[in-house]
């Protein structure tokens, strides 16, 4: 799943608090057993998140929760109102034959490919549950 900040106007997630607000909400969804997070990375203006939905959850509900809760924290921090996220998101259902480990590695290597770091471990806003 990939989602982008509103209008990609700025590198919002270069602000440590804003990036951590997104991570906090992903962890909340994981810890409350709505999803199983496999790998993720928060880039300066977007998020990549490989997750497994729990049977009783839907992706639109998970995304609505993530965006709404993180937007509240971010807007409070910035003393602003308005949209933080674009309304839509891109999702790709992983087929059984696809390699989850390869997809996870692709996600966490995104900062390296974008030239943000020299080594994957240098990027502060990434995680993989099992690489």
Residue pairs with C-beta under 8 A, 6 or more apart in sequence:
1 47
1 48
1 49
1 50
1 51
1 59
1 63
1 89
1 90
1 91
1 92
2 46
2 47
2 48
2 49
2 89
2 90
2 91
3 46
3 47
3 49
3 63
3 66
3 67
3 85
3 86
3 88
3 89
3 90
4 45
4 46
4 47
4 85
4 86
4 89
5 12
5 13
5 45
5 46
5 84
5 85
5 86
6 82
6 83
6 84
6 85
6 86
7 86
8 45
8 46
8 86
10 45
11 44
11 45
12 18
12 44
12 45
12 74
12 84
13 19
13 22
13 42
13 43
13 44
13 45
13 47
13 125
14 44
15 77
15 78
16 124
17 74
17 77
18 74
18 77
18 78
19 42
19 124
19 125
21 70
21 73
21 74
21 77
22 42
22 47
22 66
22 70
23 42
23 125
24 70
24 73
25 65
25 66
25 69
25 70
25 73
26 37
26 40
26 49
26 66
27 37
28 69
29 35
29 37
29 62
29 65
29 66
30 36
30 37
30 51
33 54
34 53
34 54
34 57
34 62
34 65
35 51
35 52
35 53
35 54
35 57
35 62
36 51
36 52
36 54
36 129
37 49
37 50
37 51
37 127
37 129
38 50
38 51
38 52
38 100
38 104
38 128
38 129
38 130
39 48
39 49
39 50
39 103
39 104
39 105
39 107
39 108
39 126
39 127
39 128
39 129
39 131
40 47
40 48
40 49
40 50
40 51
40 107
40 126
40 127
40 128
41 47
41 48
41 107
41 108
41 110
41 111
41 123
41 125
41 126
41 127
42 125
42 126
43 110
43 111
43 114
43 116
43 125
44 116
48 107
48 110
49 107
50 94
50 100
50 103
50 104
50 107
51 62
53 59
53 62
59 91
63 89
67 84
67 85
70 84
70 85
71 83
71 84
71 85
74 84
75 81
75 82
75 84
94 100
94 103
101 130
101 131
104 128
104 129
104 130
104 131
105 128
105 131
107 126
107 128
108 120
108 123
108 126
108 127
108 128
108 131
109 120
110 126
111 117
111 120
111 122
111 123
111 126
112 118
112 119
112 120
112 123
116 123
117 123
120 126
